Amino acid sequence: MKRESIISQLYDKDKIFDFVVIGGGATGLGVALDAATRGYSVALFERSDFTKGTSSRSTKLVHGGVRYLAQGDIALVREALRERGLLRHNAPHLVKDQLFLIPCYRWWEGPFYTIGLVLYDLMARGLSLGRSVCIGPKRAIRTIPMLRREGMTAGVLYHDGQFDDSRLAINLVRTAVDAGACVLNYMNVISLLKEEGKISGVQVRDEETGAVCSIQARSVINATGVFADDILQMDKPGNRPTVRPSQGVHLILDASFLKSDCAVMIPKTSDGRVLFAVPWHNKVVVGTTDTLMESADTEPV
Ligand SMILES: Cc1cc2nc3c(=O)[nH]c(=O)nc-3n(C[C@H](O)[C@H](O)[C@H](O)COP(=O)(O)OP(=O)(O)OC[C@H]3O[C@@H](n4cnc5c(N)ncnc54)[C@H](O)[C@@H]3O)c2cc1C
């Protein structure tokens, strides 16, 4: 992963990459790795650090999509559970089993969530991380002493995955480079190249030296997440926005907030959100909110 030797590959004027990927988040890095391992030539450009965007600021859950189960999207849950199992299998150093508790305060919630989560386990087939069970309030309080005991009718324990998003990204970069991909950060895509009206590559600026370079490609993939419209504007200035950004806030609290290795999941807050409180490096990550924003920022406040 020597920057100079990777950059020197860009200066071959006759080189046409099969793919240029814009954006070094989870999506772009996954695409670059997939393309490289299928034998395609691929260059990926990230304008900042890898996973500078959303991909280092997640709730760190590799979940099978419990919330999609509630929405009845069975196909999506199946796919997510399979991906969760594959990630756990391929990257056991980054993905671990995390126990969750749903505290229930209404009589029907215990049986309702137990049925849903047993279904969730069954859908994971051989890739399930552990069995879901319904427990009484006493055991729920023993598991997480900080929960409100008053009015609790039951608790439901289930398993899901937790991962380190930034480290997974760095592993993806290294594996993609091993497979022959040309992956560079601090390379800002500043415009698109066109031939006969069709996109034929990108112009990138090295943010360390200021050097600008044109790269030809058969396909250009826009994996810039919430910034996707900026790239679409380079193609067709004045294009109508396709992305409505929204912002999620996590609170990082001391581990004493939970006093447990078990995470809490609240399926529906009073304003309709799914809320997690998850142990993470001797802290607890609580979140998230979901607020529509007018524009996206690389340093959201
Ligand atoms: C609050 C919150 C919590 C979440 N929690 C989870 C979770 O627990 N588990 C889960 O699986 N998912 C979670 N998600 C979703 C997940 O984080 C995102 O789906 C994922 O990170 C999106 O990755 P991406 O690569 O598409 O975008 P990004 O990570 O935003 O990557 C886009 C990249 O493009 C780069 N870029 C932009 N413009 C240019 C340019 N011109 N040239 C070069 N590079 C450029 C940016 O710098 C950025 O690094 C969460 C999302 C949010 C908002």
The ligand as a Tripos MOL2 file, in Angstrom:
@<TRIPOS>MOLECULE
LIG
   53    58     1     0     0
SMALL
NO_CHARGES

@<TRIPOS>ATOM
      1 C1        -26.6770    7.4580   12.4950 C.3       1 LIG1
      2 C2        -26.5000    6.2370   11.6010 C.ar      1 LIG1
      3 C3        -26.3040    4.9830   12.1720 C.ar      1 LIG1
      4 C4        -26.1210    3.8620   11.3550 C.ar      1 LIG1
      5 N1        -25.9140    2.6400   11.9350 N.ar      1 LIG1
      6 C5        -25.7050    1.5570   11.1760 C.ar      1 LIG1
      7 C6        -25.4190    0.2950   11.7640 C.ar      1 LIG1
      8 O1        -25.3530    0.1490   12.9780 O.2       1 LIG1
      9 N2        -25.1960   -0.7570   10.9420 N.ar      1 LIG1
     10 C7        -25.2410   -0.6300    9.5640 C.ar      1 LIG1
     11 O2        -25.0310   -1.6190    8.8750 O.2       1 LIG1
     12 N3        -25.5020    0.5550    8.9800 N.ar      1 LIG1
     13 C8        -25.7180    1.6470    9.7430 C.ar      1 LIG1
     14 N4        -25.9780    2.8640    9.1580 N.ar      1 LIG1
     15 C9        -25.9730    2.9430    7.7120 C.3       1 LIG1
     16 C10       -24.5390    2.9240    7.1600 C.3       1 LIG1
     17 O3        -23.6770    3.6270    8.0230 O.3       1 LIG1
     18 C11       -24.5250    3.5380    5.7570 C.3       1 LIG1
     19 O4        -25.4680    2.8630    4.9560 O.3       1 LIG1
     20 C12       -23.1710    3.4120    5.0950 C.3       1 LIG1
     21 O5        -22.1320    3.8740    5.9320 O.3       1 LIG1
     22 C13       -23.1600    4.1950    3.7960 C.3       1 LIG1
     23 O6        -21.8860    4.0410    3.2240 O.3       1 LIG1
     24 P1        -21.5360    4.7390    1.8510 P.3       1 LIG1
     25 O7        -20.2110    4.1930    1.4250 O.co2     1 LIG1
     26 O8        -22.6610    4.5820    0.9100 O.co2     1 LIG1
     27 O9        -21.4340    6.3070    2.2060 O.3       1 LIG1
     28 P2        -20.3030    7.0840    3.0150 P.3       1 LIG1
     29 O10       -19.7630    6.3040    4.1480 O.co2     1 LIG1
     30 O11       -20.8640    8.4250    3.3520 O.co2     1 LIG1
     31 O12       -19.1320    7.2320    1.9620 O.3       1 LIG1
     32 C14       -19.1340    8.1830    0.9280 C.3       1 LIG1
     33 C15       -17.7050    8.6730    0.7630 C.3       1 LIG1
     34 O13       -17.6120    9.4210   -0.4480 O.3       1 LIG1
     35 C16       -16.6030   10.4030   -0.2610 C.3       1 LIG1
     36 N5        -16.7410   11.4140   -1.3040 N.ar      1 LIG1
     37 C17       -17.7520   12.3100   -1.4630 C.ar      1 LIG1
     38 N6        -17.5330   13.0850   -2.5340 N.ar      1 LIG1
     39 C18       -16.3460   12.6940   -3.0710 C.ar      1 LIG1
     40 C19       -15.5660   13.1180   -4.1920 C.ar      1 LIG1
     41 N7        -15.9640   14.1280   -4.9840 N.pl3     1 LIG1
     42 N8        -14.3970   12.4750   -4.4550 N.ar      1 LIG1
     43 C20       -13.9560   11.4530   -3.6600 C.ar      1 LIG1
     44 N9        -14.6590   11.0150   -2.5930 N.ar      1 LIG1
     45 C21       -15.8340   11.6270   -2.2980 C.ar      1 LIG1
     46 C22       -16.8650   10.9040    1.1650 C.3       1 LIG1
     47 O14       -15.7390   11.5410    1.7180 O.3       1 LIG1
     48 C23       -17.2510    9.6100    1.8830 C.3       1 LIG1
     49 O15       -16.1500    9.0220    2.5720 O.3       1 LIG1
     50 C24       -26.1510    4.0010    9.9490 C.ar      1 LIG1
     51 C25       -26.3470    5.2670    9.3790 C.ar      1 LIG1
     52 C26       -26.5020    6.3630   10.1910 C.ar      1 LIG1
     53 C27       -26.6960    7.7140    9.5570 C.3       1 LIG1
@<TRIPOS>BOND
     1     1     2 1
     2     2     3 ar
     3     2    52 ar
     4     3     4 ar
     5     4     5 ar
     6     4    50 ar
     7     5     6 ar
     8     6     7 ar
     9     6    13 1
    10     7     8 2
    11     7     9 ar
    12     9    10 ar
    13    10    11 2
    14    10    12 ar
    15    12    13 ar
    16    13    14 ar
    17    14    15 1
    18    14    50 ar
    19    15    16 1
    20    16    17 1
    21    16    18 1
    22    18    19 1
    23    18    20 1
    24    20    21 1
    25    20    22 1
    26    22    23 1
    27    23    24 1
    28    24    25 2
    29    24    26 1
    30    24    27 1
    31    27    28 1
    32    28    29 2
    33    28    30 1
    34    28    31 1
    35    31    32 1
    36    32    33 1
    37    33    34 1
    38    33    48 1
    39    34    35 1
    40    35    36 1
    41    35    46 1
    42    36    37 ar
    43    36    45 ar
    44    37    38 ar
    45    38    39 ar
    46    39    40 ar
    47    39    45 ar
    48    40    41 1
    49    40    42 ar
    50    42    43 ar
    51    43    44 ar
    52    44    45 ar
    53    46    47 1
    54    46    48 1
    55    48    49 1
    56    50    51 ar
    57    51    52 ar
    58    52    53 1
@<TRIPOS>SUBSTRUCTURE
     1 LIG1         1 GROUP 0 **** ****
